[in-house]
Each structure stands twice: as C-alpha cells, then as structure tokens.
Amino acid sequence: MYVKRELWAAAFVRDKFFLGMARDQRTECLATGLHTGLAEGMSLLALLRHADSWTKYMIVDGYKLDSLADKSREKLTTDHYLEEDAARSFTPANFAILRHEIEGMGDFEIVDTLSSSSNGSGDKVYTVGYRGQHFTVLRCHDRGGGGVDDDNMQKEATVAFKCSCRKMEREGLPCRHILCVLRHEREPSIPKCCKLRRLLRRGDIRYERLGEMENLGRQVFDLASQDAEEFEEIKDFLEDWLQQRGARRCMASTLLTY
C-alpha cells in the first residue's frame, strides 16, 4: 500500500506547484478564531454574528499586513542588481529568504550549456557547479500560451526555469542555481515566471512602474554613456521633458485657482 502511495504521489505532484496550503492555513486560522469565541448555549444568530465579525477582522488584518509590506523598504546588503529587483518585488519576509540565495549564488558557476537549437534561441540546459556539486537548470519557452494562472506563475510569463534542486517548486522562490543562470545570461531582472503572485508586494503600482523605469533607464544610460552624441541626445530629451512636465503642472495649478 505504501509503495503504491509513493508512486501515485510522485505522479500526481510531477510538474505541479502545491503551495496552496496557504489556503488551508487561512482556514485553520479562521477555525481557531471561531472556536475562541464560542460559548455553550450560544444562539444561532450570535454564532453568525461572531463568524461574520471574525471574518471581517481577518480581511482587515490582511489588508494592513499587505499595506505594511508595500510601504516597507528593505536595506540592501550586496551590490548585485538582482537583490535590488527582489527587494522591490517581494514582500520583506520572502525577500529575506531570497537574499540568502542571492548571497550564495556567487559560489556557483556555469560548467556546461546545451541548447536545443544551433543559434541558441531554443531551450537551454545549464549545468551549475560548485565544489563537486552539480545542479541542472532548464530554461524553456512556455508553450502553454503565456504562463500559469494566479495560483502559480504570472500569466505574462513566456519563459520558465526549472532546477534539479526543486526549490522553485517547493517554496515558490528562485534558487541560487537559477539566479546564477540569470547572472550568466545578463538578465536585467528576475523574470516574472520566478515571481509567484502571492509572494509579491500588492497595490504599489507607482513603485512597480518606478522599478520598470529604473531597469529600462539602467540599460539606456549604460549605452548612452559610451557615446558622446547619444549622451547629449538623451540628456537634452530628459531636460526638455522635465521642462514640459513642469509647465503643464504650472498651467494646471493656475486653472484650478480660477
């Protein structure tokens, strides 16, 4: 019986992500709160009021925690750009776990790379090694039409990463081996396929836009700094944009006074 169970479990969980236990934890928390306020002889109406009150408390408490996570700014301990992107994307608790992986990826290096196409545009298999330990990272294109639904990876993802250590499947966070591949491929940020929605900050749209602009600006400024004409062109464009933006704001404030 136990042998059959292990075979069934291995087949069932293959290529799936089961961090949905967070919902079970939420159910247990709700059950604990309901049992705390129960009393013998409580009427049905009082029971419903107690359940409604505790449910509202959990929702409000969740919003408060999300708001604190969105407003928090974590101190960076390394000079790696992936840590900056991780601090901007993940909640503080998950960023603390991921930072440990970022700090540890420096010990690993790419030992071998295999590609499914001659021009290197297809799926790739990387062998990441350190002190005799080797891990295999697969970088493949998502052929399912753009990522996975909300419970897994974000829909916009077109690339998927899988590592033989299976940390991504277990915890929903990229391992140091995947991060080593991202560094090797000079990826500007952690791809969306490695960002589980439930582990990310919520509601801070302005901060997300700022992060995208910083990533894009870093690439543009790096290229423009290598050429004097391009540098002056980008500089003049930004100065003109700031002047026009300031003029529009001044005009809008003048109209409001009338």
FENZI-V626360 format. One record per run of one state. SS is the DSSP state (H for helix, E for strand, L for the rest). FROM is the first residue (numbers start at 1). TO is the last residue. Records with the same first field share a line. If there is no record, write none. Layout:
SS->FROM-TO ; FROM-TO
This chain:
L->1-1 ; 13-20 ; 37-43 ; 72-80 ; 91-91 ; 108-108 ; 116-123 ; 131-132 ; 142-158 ; 164-166 ; 172-175 ; 185-191 ; 195-196 ; 201-204 ; 225-227 ; 258-258
H->2-12 ; 21-36 ; 44-71 ; 81-89 ; 92-107 ; 167-171 ; 176-184 ; 192-194 ; 197-199 ; 205-224 ; 228-257
E->90-90 ; 109-115 ; 124-130 ; 133-141 ; 159-163 ; 200-200
